[in-house]
């Protein structure tokens, strides 16, 4: 599974402005709404689902990465948004460092496979410091998508 198969290219931001976890989640959800991947009427419900997931344990996995995710009947297919915070956000990461790179995943409630494959793919690619640096230094959304697409295509 490739990131570009589930990442909505219109739900990408090279400049996340939020300064806290809920703000990041809200900004990423708003990108998905604007991209037409989900309904605006479901916004608060999905933010609640994501915040409840965060209470189980932070999805800040360390090395400046946050991968908030959740399951909901409000989406029909796996969808994702990506955002970069230049300043970093306290995401209660395992290593205590601020998170700069965010991938938000929403999966249908009955789909374990694609959800887990997507998490594994993102985690595997983001282990590469060079790739993380390229993402963090992207100047705009076009460059961010190019970096993601190039890396996604290079690695099986």
JONOR-V632461 format. One record per residue. N is the residue number from 0. RES is the residue in one small letter. NEAR is the number of other ideal C-beta (glycine too) atoms within 12 Angstrom. D_CENTER is the distance of its C-alpha to the mean C-alpha in Angstrom with 1 decimal. Layout:
<<N:RES:NEAR:D_CENTER> <N:RES:NEAR:D_CENTER>>
This chain:
<<0:x:24:15.8> <1:x:24:14.2> <2:x:39:10.6> <3:x:25:12.4> <4:x:21:13.8> <5:x:35:10.9> <6:x:38:8.7> <7:x:35:10.5> <8:x:27:12.1> <9:x:21:13.0> <10:x:33:9.6> <11:x:39:9.0> <12:x:36:10.3> <13:x:29:12.1> <14:x:22:13.3> <15:x:40:11.5> <16:x:20:14.7> <17:x:33:13.9> <18:x:19:15.8> <19:x:23:14.9> <20:x:32:12.3> <21:x:24:13.3> <22:x:24:13.2> <23:x:43:9.6> <24:x:42:8.8> <25:x:29:11.6> <26:x:34:10.7> <27:x:48:7.4> <28:x:44:9.7> <29:x:29:12.4> <30:x:39:10.8> <31:x:41:10.7> <32:x:29:14.2> <33:x:20:15.4> <34:x:25:14.4> <35:x:14:16.4> <36:x:33:13.9> <37:x:35:15.0> <38:x:19:17.9> <39:x:18:18.3> <40:x:10:20.6> <41:x:24:18.0> <42:x:26:15.8> <43:x:20:17.5> <44:x:21:17.6> <45:x:37:13.9> <46:x:32:13.3> <47:x:20:16.2> <48:x:30:14.8> <49:x:39:11.6> <50:x:25:14.0> <51:x:20:16.4> <52:x:27:14.1> <53:x:27:13.6> <54:x:16:17.4> <55:x:14:17.8> <56:x:16:16.2> <57:x:27:13.5> <58:x:34:10.2> <59:x:32:10.8> <60:x:30:12.1> <61:x:24:14.0> <62:x:28:14.6> <63:x:33:12.4> <64:x:40:9.1> <65:x:46:7.0> <66:x:45:5.2> <67:x:47:6.2> <68:x:40:7.7> <69:x:37:11.0> <70:x:26:13.8> <71:x:32:15.8> <72:x:17:18.7> <73:x:29:17.5> <74:x:34:15.6> <75:x:17:17.7> <76:x:22:15.3> <77:x:38:12.0> <78:x:40:9.6> <79:x:43:6.0> <80:x:45:5.0> <81:x:48:4.4> <82:x:44:6.6> <83:x:42:9.3> <84:x:34:11.7> <85:x:23:15.1> <86:x:19:16.7> <87:x:26:14.2> <88:x:34:13.7> <89:x:24:15.3> <90:x:39:12.7> <91:x:26:15.6> <92:x:28:14.5> <93:x:18:16.9> <94:x:17:18.5> <95:x:15:18.9> <96:x:22:17.3> <97:x:29:15.1> <98:x:43:11.4> <99:x:35:10.8> <100:x:48:7.7> <101:x:49:4.2> <102:x:45:1.2> <103:x:52:2.7> <104:x:47:5.8> <105:x:45:9.2> <106:x:32:12.3> <107:x:22:16.0> <108:x:16:17.9> <109:x:15:20.2> <110:x:23:17.9> <111:x:14:17.5> <112:x:14:17.7> <113:x:27:15.0> <114:x:30:12.4> <115:x:19:13.8> <116:x:21:14.2> <117:x:35:10.5> <118:x:31:9.7> <119:x:20:12.8> <120:x:30:12.2> <121:x:42:9.0> <122:x:26:11.0> <123:x:22:14.1> <124:x:36:13.2> <125:x:36:11.8> <126:x:19:15.2> <127:x:20:16.8> <128:x:15:17.4> <129:x:16:18.6> <130:x:29:15.4> <131:x:29:13.4> <132:x:18:16.2> <133:x:26:16.1> <134:x:43:12.5> <135:x:32:13.5> <136:x:18:16.7> <137:x:32:15.7> <138:x:16:17.9> <139:x:15:16.4> <140:x:27:14.1> <141:x:16:16.6> <142:x:20:16.7> <143:x:35:12.9> <144:x:27:13.1> <145:x:21:16.3> <146:x:34:15.1> <147:x:41:12.3> <148:x:25:15.1> <149:x:21:17.8> <150:x:30:16.2> <151:x:28:15.1> <152:x:15:18.7> <153:x:16:20.4> <154:x:20:19.2> <155:x:10:20.3>>
